[in-house]
Amino acid sequence: MSLKAKITEDMKAAMKSGEKDRLAVIRLIQAQIQQREVDERIELDDAQVLAALEKMQKQRRDSIEQFDKAGRTDLSTIERYEMGVIGAYLPAKLDEAELDAIIDAAIAESGATTARDMGKVVALIKEKAAGRADMASVAGKIKARLA
């Protein structure tokens, strides 16, 4: 079952069980997916749906940070709940050892030796760790190893 189909099935289940808060978040997810499909005139595959979900997670993290700074814990609580629902559709995150192994393998596979080769390494890692690692921290690790 594709990720989009799972989201649709979960929406139906949330409707039947009366989970209004969860249903609202799932509808937000579907709206984001449909918006991308309309804008780009394509049918999103699982990797693209994961990218959309990651973007939504990042937006929520930024919002939580801003709400906490402003002392609006009521709004940050809502954002945390939304992150939890969205996070249920994302694959499990890689631990440090797995991530280090993937980075080492990508550096060896691409033959990268300097920071100028970083793009090749990042491209390989994106394939293997899509949705399972924060690419900003991965880029920092790659840069440190190639420096």
C-alpha positions in Angstrom: 0.0 0.0 0.0 1.4 3.4 -1.0 1.9 6.1 1.6 -0.9 8.2 0.1 -3.3 5.3 0.3 -2.4 4.7 3.9 -3.1 8.4 4.7 -6.5 8.1 3.0 -7.3 4.9 4.9 -6.3 6.6 8.2 -8.5 9.6 7.4 -11.5 7.3 6.9 -10.7 5.5 10.2 -10.4 8.8 12.0 -13.8 9.9 10.6 -15.4 6.7 11.7 -13.9 6.8 15.2 -14.7 10.5 15.7 -11.1 11.6 16.3 -11.6 15.2 15.2 -8.1 16.5 16.1 -6.3 13.6 14.3 -8.7 14.0 11.3 -7.9 17.7 11.0 -4.1 16.9 10.9 -4.6 14.1 8.3 -6.6 16.5 6.2 -3.8 19.1 6.4 -1.4 16.4 5.1 -3.7 15.5 2.2 -4.1 19.2 1.4 -0.3 19.6 1.2 0.0 16.5 -1.0 -2.8 17.6 -3.3 -1.4 21.2 -3.5 2.0 19.8 -4.7 0.3 17.6 -7.2 -1.7 20.4 -8.7 1.3 22.9 -8.6 3.7 20.5 -10.3 1.1 18.6 -12.4 2.4 15.2 -11.3 1.3 12.2 -9.2 3.5 12.1 -6.1 5.2 8.9 -5.3 6.2 7.7 -1.8 9.5 9.6 -1.8 7.9 12.8 -2.8 5.1 12.4 -0.2 7.9 11.8 2.4 9.6 15.0 1.3 6.3 16.9 1.8 5.8 15.3 5.3 9.4 16.3 6.2 8.7 19.8 5.1 5.6 19.9 7.3 7.6 18.6 10.3 10.2 21.3 9.8 7.5 24.0 9.7 6.1 22.6 12.9 9.5 22.6 14.6 10.1 26.2 13.6 6.6 27.2 14.8 7.1 25.5 18.2 10.4 27.3 18.6 8.7 30.7 17.9 5.6 29.9 20.1 7.8 28.9 23.0 9.8 32.1 22.7 6.6 34.1 22.8 5.3 32.1 25.7 2.3 30.7 23.8 2.4 27.1 25.1 -1.2 26.6 24.0 -0.2 27.0 20.4 3.1 25.0 20.7 1.1 22.1 22.3 -1.1 22.0 19.2 2.0 22.0 16.9 3.5 19.2 18.9 0.4 17.1 18.5 0.5 17.8 14.7 4.1 16.7 14.6 3.2 13.5 16.3 0.5 12.7 13.8 2.8 13.6 10.9 5.7 11.7 12.4 3.7 8.5 12.4 3.9 8.4 8.6 7.7 9.0 8.5 10.1 6.1 8.7 12.1 5.5 11.9 15.2 7.8 12.2 18.7 6.4 11.7 20.9 6.2 14.8 24.4 7.7 14.8 26.2 4.4 13.9 23.9 3.6 11.0 24.2 7.2 9.7 28.0 7.1 10.0 28.1 3.9 8.1 26.0 5.3 5.3 28.2 8.4 5.1 31.4 6.3 5.0 29.9 4.1 2.2 28.7 7.1 0.2 32.2 8.8 0.4 33.9 5.6 -0.7 31.3 5.0 -3.5 31.6 8.5 -4.9 35.4 8.7 -4.5 35.0 12.1 -2.7 38.2 13.5 -1.3 37.5 17.3 -0.8 34.6 19.5 0.2 34.1 20.2 -3.5 32.8 16.6 -3.9 30.2 17.1 -1.2 27.3 17.3 -3.7 28.0 13.7 -5.0 28.1 12.3 -1.5 24.9 14.1 -0.4 23.1 12.8 -3.5 24.0 9.2 -2.7 22.9 9.7 1.0 19.6 11.2 0.0 18.7 8.0 -1.8 19.6 5.8 1.1 18.4 8.0 4.0 15.4 9.8 2.6 13.1 10.7 5.5 15.3 8.9 8.0 17.9 11.6 8.8 18.1 15.4 9.1 20.0 16.3 5.9 21.4 19.6 7.5 23.2 17.6 10.2 24.3 15.0 7.6 25.8 17.8 5.5 27.7 19.0 8.5 29.1 15.5 9.2 30.1 15.1 5.5 31.8 18.5 5.5 33.8 17.6 8.6 35.0 14.3 7.1 36.0 15.8 3.8 37.8 18.8 5.3 
